[in-house]
Amino acid sequence: MTKMAALKQLRILSVALALVLAGCNTIQPIKNISNAPVTSSKTDPTLDEVREAIKRAGIALGWGMKETSPGNIVATLILRTHTAVVQIKYDTKAYSIEYSDSTDLKYDATKQVIHRNYNGWVQNLNNAIRTSFVNLQ
């Protein structure tokens, strides 16, 4: 094998290894949503309107939405063997989405990390909630 061929193989192996290592980075810090404003086209939405907008947004994305008390919803997303559970605390001015529990998502309580898909699901939920608020009449 020539020196050029050996260098070419080394480059290919280096790129392949980098791709494998990048794909292994499936763990990220948990990203909670804290005190996001309830921004609506309607002036002073009621607590019931905020609750319904949050529930509507979650249900549209496949989350199970259960009000456990006024101002608190437990949202559960089940995808294949993965389960994510969040607490959504809200009032008429702001809301928060906080990690509560999970199954099969590589959660580490000490390091506060989880599978990267979890953060994407929460961000999608947050985006849907914001859109749902805008549409309050």
DSSP file (Angstrom, degrees, kcal/mol; ACC not computed):
  #  RESIDUE AA STRUCTURE BP1 BP2  ACC     N-H-->O    O-->H-N    N-H-->O    O-->H-N    TCO  KAPPA ALPHA  PHI   PSI    X-CA   Y-CA   Z-CA
    1    1 A M              0   0    0      0, 0.0     2,-0.1     0, 0.0     0, 0.0   0.000 360.0 360.0 360.0 137.7    0.0    0.0    0.0
    2    2 A T     >  -     0   0    0      1,-0.1     4,-2.3     4,-0.0     5,-0.2  -0.337 360.0-112.2 -79.1 163.6    1.3    3.4   -0.9
    3    3 A K  H  > S+     0   0    0      1,-0.2     4,-2.2     2,-0.2     5,-0.2   0.883 118.8  52.3 -62.0 -38.8    1.7    6.2    1.6
    4    4 A M  H  > S+     0   0    0      2,-0.2     4,-2.3     1,-0.2    -1,-0.2   0.899 109.4  49.0 -64.8 -41.4   -1.1    8.2   -0.1
    5    5 A A  H  > S+     0   0    0      2,-0.2     4,-2.3     1,-0.2    -2,-0.2   0.899 110.7  50.5 -65.8 -40.1   -3.5    5.2    0.1
    6    6 A A  H  X S+     0   0    0     -4,-2.3     4,-2.2     2,-0.2    -2,-0.2   0.902 110.9  48.5 -65.1 -41.2   -2.7    4.7    3.8
    7    7 A L  H  X S+     0   0    0     -4,-2.2     4,-2.4     2,-0.2    -2,-0.2   0.893 110.4  51.9 -64.6 -39.6   -3.3    8.4    4.5
    8    8 A K  H  X S+     0   0    0     -4,-2.3     4,-2.3     2,-0.2    -2,-0.2   0.923 110.8  47.3 -63.4 -43.7   -6.6    8.3    2.6
    9    9 A Q  H  X S+     0   0    0     -4,-2.3     4,-2.6     1,-0.2    -1,-0.2   0.889 110.5  52.8 -64.2 -38.9   -7.7    5.2    4.7
   10   10 A L  H  X S+     0   0    0     -4,-2.2     4,-2.3     2,-0.2    -2,-0.2   0.910 109.5  48.7 -63.3 -41.8   -6.7    7.0    7.9
   11   11 A R  H  X S+     0   0    0     -4,-2.4     4,-2.5     2,-0.2     5,-0.2   0.921 111.2  49.8 -62.7 -44.1   -8.8   10.0    7.0
   12   12 A I  H  X S+     0   0    0     -4,-2.3     4,-2.5     1,-0.2    -2,-0.2   0.924 112.3  47.4 -61.6 -44.7  -11.8    7.8    6.1
   13   13 A L  H  X S+     0   0    0     -4,-2.6     4,-2.6     2,-0.2    -1,-0.2   0.886 111.1  51.9 -64.3 -38.0  -11.4    6.0    9.5
   14   14 A S  H  X S+     0   0    0     -4,-2.3     4,-2.3     2,-0.2    -2,-0.2   0.920 111.4  46.2 -63.8 -44.6  -11.1    9.3   11.3
   15   15 A V  H  X S+     0   0    0     -4,-2.5     4,-2.3     2,-0.2    -2,-0.2   0.920 112.8  50.3 -64.5 -43.8  -14.2   10.7    9.7
   16   16 A A  H  X S+     0   0    0     -4,-2.5     4,-2.3     1,-0.2    -2,-0.2   0.917 111.1  48.8 -61.2 -43.7  -16.1    7.5   10.4
   17   17 A L  H  X S+     0   0    0     -4,-2.6     4,-2.7     1,-0.2    -1,-0.2   0.906 109.9  51.8 -63.0 -41.8  -15.0    7.5   14.1
   18   18 A A  H  X S+     0   0    0     -4,-2.3     4,-2.3     1,-0.2    -1,-0.2   0.901 110.0  49.3 -61.4 -41.4  -16.1   11.2   14.5
   19   19 A L  H  X S+     0   0    0     -4,-2.3     4,-2.0     2,-0.2    -1,-0.2   0.904 111.3  49.0 -65.2 -41.4  -19.5   10.4   13.1
   20   20 A V  H  X S+     0   0    0     -4,-2.3     4,-1.1     1,-0.2    -2,-0.2   0.935 112.7  47.4 -63.3 -46.1  -19.9    7.4   15.4
   21   21 A L  H  X S+     0   0    0     -4,-2.7     4,-0.5     1,-0.2     3,-0.3   0.877 110.6  52.1 -64.6 -37.4  -18.9    9.5   18.4
   22   22 A A  H >< S+     0   0    0     -4,-2.3     3,-1.0     1,-0.2    -1,-0.2   0.890 107.8  52.3 -64.7 -38.7  -21.2   12.3   17.4
   23   23 A G  H 3< S+     0   0    0     -4,-2.0    -1,-0.2     1,-0.2    -2,-0.2   0.743 101.6  61.3 -68.9 -23.1  -24.1    9.9   17.2
   24   24 A C  H 3< S+     0   0    0     -4,-1.1     2,-2.5    -3,-0.3     3,-0.3   0.637  77.3  93.9 -77.7 -14.3  -23.4    8.6   20.7
   25   25 A N    <<  +     0   0    0     -3,-1.0    -1,-0.2    -4,-0.5    -3,-0.0  -0.430  42.2 134.8 -79.4  68.9  -24.0   12.0   22.2
   26   26 A T        +     0   0    0     -2,-2.5    90,-3.2    89,-0.1     2,-0.4   0.471  45.6  86.3 -96.3  -1.9  -27.6   11.3   23.0
   27   27 A I  E     +A  115   0A   0     -3,-0.3    88,-0.2    88,-0.3    79,-0.1  -0.838  50.6 165.6-105.3 135.6  -27.6   12.8   26.5
   28   28 A Q  E     -A  114   0A   0     86,-2.8    86,-2.7    -2,-0.4     2,-0.1  -0.943  43.9 -86.8-139.0 159.4  -28.2   16.5   27.3
   29   29 A P  E     -A  113   0A   0      0, 0.0    84,-0.3     0, 0.0     2,-0.2  -0.418  55.9 -99.3 -62.2 143.9  -28.9   18.6   30.3
   30   30 A I        -     0   0    0     82,-2.3     2,-0.7    -2,-0.1    86,-0.0  -0.477  34.4-151.0 -66.5 133.0  -32.7   18.8   31.1
   31   31 A K        -     0   0    0     -2,-0.2     2,-0.2    -3,-0.1    -1,-0.1  -0.895  14.4-172.5-111.7 103.0  -34.1   22.0   29.7
   32   32 A N        -     0   0    0     -2,-0.7     2,-0.6    66,-0.1    66,-0.2  -0.554  23.4-126.8 -85.6 157.3  -37.1   23.2   31.8
   33   33 A I  E     -C   97   0B   0     64,-2.5    64,-2.2    -2,-0.2     2,-0.5  -0.942  30.3-165.3-104.2 120.8  -39.2   26.2   30.7
   34   34 A S  E     -     0   0B   0     -2,-0.6    62,-0.2    62,-0.2    64,-0.0  -0.935  56.9 -23.1-118.9 125.5  -39.5   28.7   33.6
   35   35 A N  E    S+     0   0B   0     -2,-0.5    61,-0.2     1,-0.2    -1,-0.2   0.853  72.9 179.9  50.1  47.1  -41.9   31.5   33.9
   36   36 A A  E     -C   95   0B   0     59,-2.7    59,-2.1    -3,-0.1    -1,-0.2  -0.590  33.3-107.5 -73.2 137.8  -42.7   31.9   30.2
   37   37 A P  E     -C   94   0B   0      0, 0.0     2,-1.2     0, 0.0    57,-0.3  -0.368  16.4-124.2 -71.2 145.0  -45.2   34.7   29.6
   38   38 A V        -     0   0    0     55,-2.6     2,-0.7    -2,-0.1    92,-0.0  -0.777  37.0-173.9 -83.5  99.0  -48.8   34.1   28.7
   39   39 A T        +     0   0    0     -2,-1.2     2,-0.3    91,-0.0    54,-0.0  -0.879  12.4 162.7-103.8 114.9  -48.8   36.2   25.5
   40   40 A S        -     0   0    0     -2,-0.7    94,-0.2     2,-0.2     4,-0.1  -0.920  51.2-131.2-133.7 154.0  -52.2   36.4   24.0
   41   41 A S  S    S+     0   0    0     92,-0.6     2,-0.4    93,-0.4    93,-0.1   0.684  95.2  80.9 -73.2 -17.0  -54.1   38.5   21.5
   42   42 A K  S    S-     0   0    0     91,-0.4     2,-0.3    94,-0.0    -2,-0.2  -0.764  87.7-123.6 -91.3 132.6  -56.8   38.6   24.2
   43   43 A T  S    S-     0   0    0     -2,-0.4    -2,-0.1     1,-0.2    -1,-0.0  -0.601  86.1  -5.1 -74.1 130.7  -56.3   41.1   27.1
   44   44 A D  S    S-     0   0    0     -2,-0.3    -1,-0.2    -4,-0.1    49,-0.1   0.950  80.0-154.2  52.5  67.2  -56.4   39.4   30.5
   45   45 A P        -     0   0    0      0, 0.0    -1,-0.1     0, 0.0     2,-0.1  -0.377  19.0-114.1 -65.4 150.5  -57.2   35.8   29.7
   46   46 A T     >  -     0   0    0      1,-0.1     4,-2.1    -2,-0.0     5,-0.2  -0.349  23.0-109.0 -79.4 165.2  -58.9   33.9   32.5
   47   47 A L  H  > S+     0   0    0      1,-0.2     4,-2.7     2,-0.2     5,-0.2   0.885 121.5  54.1 -60.7 -39.1  -57.3   30.9   34.3
   48   48 A D  H  > S+     0   0    0      1,-0.2     4,-2.5     2,-0.2    -1,-0.2   0.892 107.9  49.4 -62.7 -40.2  -59.8   28.6   32.5
   49   49 A E  H  > S+     0   0    0      2,-0.2     4,-2.1     1,-0.2    -2,-0.2   0.893 111.7  48.1 -66.9 -39.9  -58.8   30.0   29.1
   50   50 A V  H  X S+     0   0    0     -4,-2.1     4,-2.3     2,-0.2    -2,-0.2   0.940 112.3  49.7 -64.5 -46.9  -55.1   29.5   29.8
   51   51 A R  H  X S+     0   0    0     -4,-2.7     4,-2.7     1,-0.2     5,-0.2   0.933 112.0  47.4 -56.8 -48.4  -55.7   26.0   31.1
   52   52 A E  H  X S+     0   0    0     -4,-2.5     4,-2.5     1,-0.2    -1,-0.2   0.863 110.5  52.0 -65.2 -36.3  -57.8   25.1   28.0
   53   53 A A  H  X S+     0   0    0     -4,-2.1     4,-2.0     2,-0.2    -1,-0.2   0.909 111.9  46.6 -65.8 -41.7  -55.1   26.6   25.6
   54   54 A I  H  X S+     0   0    0     -4,-2.3     4,-2.3     2,-0.2    -2,-0.2   0.938 114.5  46.7 -64.9 -47.1  -52.4   24.5   27.3
   55   55 A K  H  X S+     0   0    0     -4,-2.7     4,-2.7     1,-0.2     5,-0.2   0.915 111.2  51.6 -62.2 -43.7  -54.5   21.3   27.2
   56   56 A R  H  X S+     0   0    0     -4,-2.5     4,-1.9    -5,-0.2    -1,-0.2   0.910 110.7  48.9 -59.7 -44.0  -55.4   21.9   23.6
   57   57 A A  H  X S+     0   0    0     -4,-2.0     4,-0.8     2,-0.2    -1,-0.2   0.927 113.9  45.2 -63.5 -46.4  -51.8   22.3   22.6
   58   58 A G  H ><>S+     0   0    0     -4,-2.3     5,-2.6     1,-0.2     3,-0.8   0.921 111.6  50.8 -65.6 -44.9  -50.6   19.2   24.4
   59   59 A I  H ><5S+     0   0    0     -4,-2.7     3,-1.5     1,-0.3    -1,-0.2   0.887 104.3  58.5 -61.3 -39.3  -53.4   17.0   23.1
   60   60 A A  H 3<5S+     0   0    0     -4,-1.9    -1,-0.3     1,-0.3    -2,-0.2   0.778 109.0  46.2 -61.4 -26.0  -52.7   18.1   19.5
   61   61 A L  T <<5S-     0   0    0     -3,-0.8    -1,-0.3    -4,-0.8    -2,-0.2   0.393 125.5 -99.7 -97.1   1.8  -49.1   16.7   20.0
   62   62 A G  T < 5S+     0   0    0     -3,-1.5    16,-0.5    -4,-0.4     2,-0.3   0.549  75.0 141.2  93.6   7.5  -50.2   13.5   21.6
   63   63 A W      < -     0   0    0     -5,-2.6     2,-0.5    -6,-0.2    -1,-0.3  -0.633  52.6-127.7 -80.6 139.7  -49.6   14.4   25.2
   64   64 A G  E     -D   76   0B   0     12,-3.6    12,-2.4    -2,-0.3     2,-0.5  -0.773  27.9-157.3 -81.0 130.9  -52.0   13.2   27.8
   65   65 A M  E     +D   75   0B   0     -2,-0.5     2,-0.5    10,-0.2    10,-0.2  -0.952  16.6 174.1-120.7 120.0  -53.1   16.2   29.8
   66   66 A K  E     -D   74   0B   0      8,-2.3     8,-3.1    -2,-0.5     2,-0.5  -0.971  25.1-141.3-129.9 118.0  -54.5   15.9   33.3
   67   67 A E  E     +D   73   0B   0     -2,-0.5     6,-0.3     6,-0.2    -2,-0.0  -0.659  20.3 178.2 -75.3 122.3  -55.3   18.8   35.6
   68   68 A T  E     -     0   0B   0      4,-1.8    -1,-0.2    -2,-0.5     5,-0.2   0.669  68.2 -16.0 -99.0 -21.3  -54.3   17.8   39.1
   69   69 A S  E >  S-D   72   0B   0      3,-1.3     3,-2.3     0, 0.0    -1,-0.4  -0.944  94.9 -62.4-168.2 164.1  -55.2   21.1   40.7
   70   70 A P  T 3  S+     0   0    0      0, 0.0     3,-0.1     0, 0.0   -22,-0.0  -0.378 126.6  15.6 -57.8 126.7  -56.0   24.7   39.6
   71   71 A G  T 3  S+     0   0    0     -2,-0.1    19,-2.1     1,-0.1     2,-0.4   0.562 112.6  90.3  87.4   8.5  -52.9   26.0   38.0
   72   72 A N  E <   +DE  69  89B   0     -3,-2.3    -4,-1.8    17,-0.2    -3,-1.3  -0.968  45.0 176.8-144.4 125.3  -51.2   22.6   37.5
   73   73 A I  E     -DE  67  88B   0     15,-2.4    15,-3.3    -2,-0.4     2,-0.6  -0.984  19.9-146.9-123.9 135.5  -51.4   20.0   34.7
   74   74 A V  E     -DE  66  87B   0     -8,-3.1    -8,-2.3    -2,-0.4     2,-0.4  -0.920  20.4-164.2 -98.7 122.0  -49.5   16.8   34.5
   75   75 A A  E     -DE  65  86B   0     11,-2.7    11,-2.6    -2,-0.6     2,-0.4  -0.913   4.7-169.5-111.5 133.3  -48.6   16.0   30.9
   76   76 A T  E     -DE  64  85B   0    -12,-2.4   -12,-3.6    -2,-0.4     2,-0.5  -0.983   6.3-169.4-127.5 129.0  -47.5   12.6   29.8
   77   77 A L  E     - E   0  84B   0      7,-2.8     7,-2.5    -2,-0.4     2,-0.5  -0.977   4.4-170.7-117.5 125.6  -46.1   11.6   26.4
   78   78 A I  E     + E   0  83B   0     -2,-0.5     2,-0.5   -16,-0.5     5,-0.2  -0.969   9.5 170.9-119.0 118.9  -45.7    7.9   25.5
   79   79 A L  E >   - E   0  82B   0      3,-2.7     3,-2.8    -2,-0.5     2,-0.3  -0.956  64.5 -57.6-129.0 111.4  -43.8    7.0   22.4
   80   80 A R  T 3  S-     0   0    0     -2,-0.5     0, 0.0     1,-0.3     0, 0.0  -0.381 123.4 -15.5  54.4-115.0  -43.0    3.3   21.9
   81   81 A T  T 3  S+     0   0    0     -2,-0.3     2,-0.4    23,-0.1    -1,-0.3   0.418 120.3  95.5 -96.1   1.4  -41.1    2.3   25.1
   82   82 A H  E <   -E   79   0B   0     -3,-2.8    -3,-2.7    23,-0.0     2,-0.4  -0.756  49.1-176.8 -99.8 137.8  -40.3    5.9   26.1
   83   83 A T  E     -EF  78 103B   0     20,-1.9    20,-2.3    -2,-0.4     2,-0.4  -0.999   4.3-172.9-133.2 132.8  -42.4    7.9   28.5
   84   84 A A  E     -EF  77 102B   0     -7,-2.5    -7,-2.8    -2,-0.4     2,-0.4  -0.989   3.7-170.3-123.3 134.3  -41.9   11.6   29.5
   85   85 A V  E     +EF  76 101B   0     16,-2.8    15,-2.5    -2,-0.4    16,-1.9  -0.990   8.5 176.8-126.3 129.4  -43.9   13.2   32.3
   86   86 A V  E     -EF  75  99B   0    -11,-2.6   -11,-2.7    -2,-0.4     2,-0.5  -0.928  26.1-131.6-129.0 154.7  -43.8   17.0   33.0
   87   87 A Q  E     -EF  74  98B   0     11,-2.7    11,-2.6    -2,-0.3     2,-0.7  -0.913  17.1-160.2-100.5 129.4  -45.6   19.4   35.4
   88   88 A I  E     -EF  73  97B   0    -15,-3.3   -15,-2.4    -2,-0.5     2,-0.4  -0.938   9.3-172.4-112.1 110.1  -47.1   22.4   33.8
   89   89 A K  E     +EF  72  96B   0      7,-1.8     7,-2.6    -2,-0.7     2,-0.3  -0.866  17.2 161.8-102.7 134.9  -47.7   25.1   36.4
   90   90 A Y  E     + F   0  95B   0    -19,-2.1     2,-0.2    -2,-0.4     5,-0.2  -0.979  24.4 175.4-151.2 157.5  -49.5   28.2   35.2
   91   91 A D        -     0   0    0      3,-2.2   -20,-0.0    -2,-0.3   -45,-0.0  -0.703  59.8 -76.1-140.3-161.6  -51.5   31.3   36.0
   92   92 A T  S    S+     0   0    0     -2,-0.2     3,-0.1     1,-0.2   -48,-0.1   0.586 128.0  38.7 -80.7  -7.4  -52.9   34.1   33.9
   93   93 A K  S    S+     0   0    0      1,-0.3   -55,-2.6   -56,-0.1     2,-0.3   0.725 121.8   2.7-111.6 -30.5  -49.5   35.7   33.5
   94   94 A A  E     -C   37   0B   0    -57,-0.3    -3,-2.2   -56,-0.0     2,-0.3  -0.964  51.4-156.9-154.9 165.0  -46.9   32.9   33.1
   95   95 A Y  E     -CF  36  90B   0    -59,-2.1   -59,-2.7    -2,-0.3     2,-0.3  -0.976   5.2-156.3-145.2 158.2  -46.4   29.2   32.8
   96   96 A S  E     - F   0  89B   0     -7,-2.6    -7,-1.8    -2,-0.3     2,-0.5  -0.986   6.3-154.0-135.1 145.9  -43.5   26.7   33.5
   97   97 A I  E     +CF  33  88B   0    -64,-2.2   -64,-2.5    -2,-0.3     2,-0.4  -0.981  24.4 179.8-120.2 117.2  -42.8   23.2   32.1
   98   98 A E  E     - F   0  87B   0    -11,-2.6   -11,-2.7    -2,-0.5   -66,-0.1  -0.944  32.6-105.3-126.4 139.9  -40.7   21.1   34.5
   99   99 A Y  E     + F   0  86B   0     -2,-0.4   -13,-0.2   -13,-0.2     3,-0.1  -0.295  41.3 163.6 -55.3 138.0  -39.4   17.6   34.3
  100  100 A S  E     -     0   0B   0    -15,-2.5     2,-0.3     1,-0.4   -14,-0.2   0.634  57.1 -26.6-123.3 -46.5  -41.3   15.2   36.6
  101  101 A D  E     - F   0  85B   0    -16,-1.9   -16,-2.8     2,-0.0    -1,-0.4  -0.979  51.5-171.5-164.5 164.7  -40.5   11.6   35.5
  102  102 A S  E     - F   0  84B   0     -2,-0.3     2,-0.4   -18,-0.2   -18,-0.2  -0.985  13.1-145.9-161.1 161.8  -39.5    9.4   32.6
  103  103 A T  E    S- F   0  83B   0    -20,-2.3   -20,-1.9    -2,-0.3    -2,-0.0  -1.000  81.9  -2.2-132.9 133.2  -39.0    5.8   31.5
  104  104 A D  S    S+     0   0    0     -2,-0.4    -1,-0.1   -22,-0.2   -23,-0.1   0.825  94.7 112.0  61.1  36.3  -36.4    4.6   29.1
  105  105 A L  S    S-     0   0    0    -22,-0.1    10,-2.8   -23,-0.1    13,-0.1   0.116  87.5-111.9-124.3  20.0  -34.9    8.1   28.4
  106  106 A K        -     0   0    0      8,-0.2     2,-0.2     1,-0.2     7,-0.1   0.819  50.0-178.4  57.2  35.1  -31.5    7.6   30.1
  107  107 A Y        -     0   0    0      7,-0.1     2,-0.5     5,-0.1     7,-0.2  -0.464  13.6-167.9 -68.4 133.6  -32.4   10.1   32.9
  108  108 A D  B  >> -B  113   0A   0      5,-2.4     4,-1.7    -2,-0.2     5,-1.3  -0.944   6.5-167.3-124.7 107.0  -29.6   10.7   35.5
  109  109 A A  T  45S+     0   0    0     -2,-0.5    -1,-0.1     1,-0.2     5,-0.0   0.837  86.8  53.7 -64.8 -34.3  -30.9   12.5   38.5
  110  110 A T  T  45S+     0   0    0      1,-0.2    -1,-0.2     2,-0.1    -2,-0.0   0.930 120.3  30.5 -66.2 -45.8  -27.4   13.3   39.8
  111  111 A K  T  45S-     0   0    0      2,-0.1    -2,-0.2   -82,-0.0    -1,-0.2   0.566 101.1-131.6 -89.7  -9.9  -26.2   14.9   36.6
  112  112 A Q  T  <5 +     0   0    0     -4,-1.7   -82,-2.3     1,-0.2     2,-0.3   0.930  60.1 136.6  55.1  49.1  -29.7   16.2   35.6
  113  113 A V  E   < +AB  29 108A   0     -5,-1.3    -5,-2.4   -84,-0.3     2,-0.3  -0.853  26.9 172.0-123.2 160.5  -29.3   14.8   32.1
  114  114 A I  E     -A   28   0A   0    -86,-2.7   -86,-2.8    -2,-0.3    -8,-0.2  -0.955  46.3 -62.3-157.5 166.5  -31.7   13.0   29.8
  115  115 A H  E >>  -A   27   0A   0    -10,-2.8     3,-1.6    -2,-0.3     4,-0.7  -0.312  50.0-121.5 -57.5 139.0  -32.0   11.7   26.2
  116  116 A R  H 3> S+     0   0    0    -90,-3.2     4,-1.4     1,-0.3     3,-0.2   0.758 107.3  69.2 -60.2 -25.7  -31.9   14.6   23.8
  117  117 A N  H 3> S+     0   0    0    -91,-0.3     4,-2.5     1,-0.2    -1,-0.3   0.857  90.6  63.1 -61.1 -33.3  -35.3   13.7   22.4
  118  118 A Y  H <> S+     0   0    0     -3,-1.6     4,-2.5     1,-0.2    -1,-0.2   0.941 101.8  48.9 -56.0 -49.1  -36.9   14.7   25.7
  119  119 A N  H  X S+     0   0    0     -4,-0.7     4,-2.4     1,-0.2    -1,-0.2   0.875 110.4  51.8 -61.3 -37.1  -35.8   18.3   25.2
  120  120 A G  H  X S+     0   0    0     -4,-1.4     4,-2.4     2,-0.2    -1,-0.2   0.907 109.3  49.6 -64.6 -41.9  -37.1   18.3   21.7
  121  121 A W  H  X S+     0   0    0     -4,-2.5     4,-2.2     2,-0.2    -2,-0.2   0.907 112.4  47.4 -64.1 -41.5  -40.5   17.1   22.8
  122  122 A V  H  X S+     0   0    0     -4,-2.5     4,-2.7     2,-0.2    -2,-0.2   0.900 111.4  50.8 -67.4 -40.0  -40.7   19.7   25.6
  123  123 A Q  H  X S+     0   0    0     -4,-2.4     4,-2.6    -5,-0.2    -2,-0.2   0.905 109.9  50.1 -64.2 -40.1  -39.7   22.5   23.1
  124  124 A N  H  X S+     0   0    0     -4,-2.4     4,-2.3     2,-0.2    -1,-0.2   0.909 111.4  49.2 -62.6 -41.4  -42.4   21.3   20.7
  125  125 A L  H  X S+     0   0    0     -4,-2.2     4,-2.4     2,-0.2    -2,-0.2   0.927 110.7  50.0 -62.4 -45.2  -44.9   21.4   23.5
  126  126 A N  H  X S+     0   0    0     -4,-2.7     4,-2.4     1,-0.2    -2,-0.2   0.920 110.8  49.0 -59.8 -45.3  -43.8   24.9   24.5
  127  127 A N  H  X S+     0   0    0     -4,-2.6     4,-2.1     1,-0.2    -1,-0.2   0.906 111.5  49.5 -61.5 -41.8  -44.1   26.1   20.9
  128  128 A A  H  X S+     0   0    0     -4,-2.3     4,-2.3     2,-0.2    -1,-0.2   0.887 109.9  51.2 -65.8 -38.7  -47.6   24.7   20.6
  129  129 A I  H  X S+     0   0    0     -4,-2.4     4,-2.2     2,-0.2    -2,-0.2   0.938 109.5  49.7 -63.5 -46.5  -48.6   26.3   23.9
  130  130 A R  H  X S+     0   0    0     -4,-2.4     4,-1.8     1,-0.2    -2,-0.2   0.906 112.3  48.0 -59.5 -41.9  -47.4   29.7   22.8
  131  131 A T  H  X S+     0   0    0     -4,-2.1     4,-1.3     1,-0.2    -1,-0.2   0.894 109.4  53.4 -65.5 -39.5  -49.3   29.3   19.5
  132  132 A S  H  < S+     0   0    0     -4,-2.3    -2,-0.2     1,-0.2    -1,-0.2   0.867 107.0  52.1 -64.4 -36.6  -52.4   28.2   21.4
  133  133 A F  H >< S+     0   0    0     -4,-2.2     3,-1.9     1,-0.2   -92,-0.6   0.904 104.2  56.2 -64.4 -41.6  -52.2   31.4   23.5
  134  134 A V  H 3< S+     0   0    0     -4,-1.8   -93,-0.4     1,-0.3    -1,-0.2   0.845 104.3  55.3 -59.7 -32.6  -52.0   33.6   20.5
  135  135 A N  T 3< S+     0   0    0     -4,-1.3    -1,-0.3    -5,-0.1    -2,-0.2   0.367  76.4 125.5 -86.5   6.3  -55.2   32.1   19.2
  136  136 A L    <         0   0    0     -3,-1.9   -95,-0.2     1,-0.1    -3,-0.0  -0.431 360.0 360.0 -63.7 138.0  -57.3   32.9   22.4
  137  137 A Q              0   0    0     -2,-0.1    -1,-0.1   -96,-0.1    -3,-0.0   0.363 360.0 360.0-115.3 360.0  -60.4   34.9   21.5
